[in-house]
Amino acid sequence: MSNIDCNLLREILEYQPDTGLFFWKKGIQGMKKDSKAGHLSEDGYVDIRIKNRLYPAHRIAWVIMTGSWPDNFVDHINRIRSDNRFVNLREATKAENAQNTNLPSNNTSGYKGVVWHKPNKNWCAQININKKHIHLGSFKNLQDAINARIEAEKKFFTHSPLH
């Protein structure tokens, strides 16, 4: 994706870092001046169409606030894809971005990396680091498995995800 110049973005868009909302500064592309910019996509992100191309609003927010396009991902810290407040955004590597994901729909423990192992009738704690699966232990008590996962996150993750 070719990137639009930061000065052009600042010229055509007003970004409100406290709300994460964008507004058109000029009446362009059939949009009225001061009208809200962007729309919610099917995957939950806000996209803004500029010069017939869609740009993720969180990346535009980053550019407007920092003056340059991010080298990596722009991650939503609270995992809400439409929350583009600047305090909720951080630049992250692919691995850091992947760490900050929601629980899988089939999770029974309520905690990422902790699963019930039916054959052994115990809780297993696990973590993936650099594409390597690490077994942290098997536990009769759910809280012990969660604690093992938390300790591993502190050891391996630079930004421990919210749970």
C-alpha positions, 0 to 999 in steps of 0.5 A: 500500500502506498502511503499518503504524505503526513502533511496531506492527511493533516490538511484534509482530516481532523483527528481527535486523539481523545475520542479517536474520531476523524472529521473532514476539514474540507469538503472532498470526495463528496463528503461535507466539511466537518462530517465524520470520516471513516466507516466501520468495516466487517472486521471491526476496524474503522477505514477511511477512503482517501483518493479511492483507497481505503486506509485503516484509521488507526494507522492514520491516527499514528501518522497524524500524531507522530509525523511518520508511518509506522514501521510495524503494526499499530495495535489496539491495546484494549483489543477493541478494533474501532477504538482509535484513541491515541492512548489505546494505540501502540506500535508493535511487532508482528509477535507483539500484535499476535500476543494481544488477541482475544480468547478463542471461542472454544476457551473453557478456562477464561484465560488465554493459554490455559486449557482443560485436558480431558484425558488427564482431567487437569488444566494445562498451561502453555505459551507460544514464543517465536513459533515454538510451543512451550508446555508450562505444566499440568495442574489440578487447580485452575488458578495454579495453571493461570499463575503459571501462564502469567509468570510466563507472560511476564518472562517472555512478553514485552507487553502483557495482554489484558485478560 
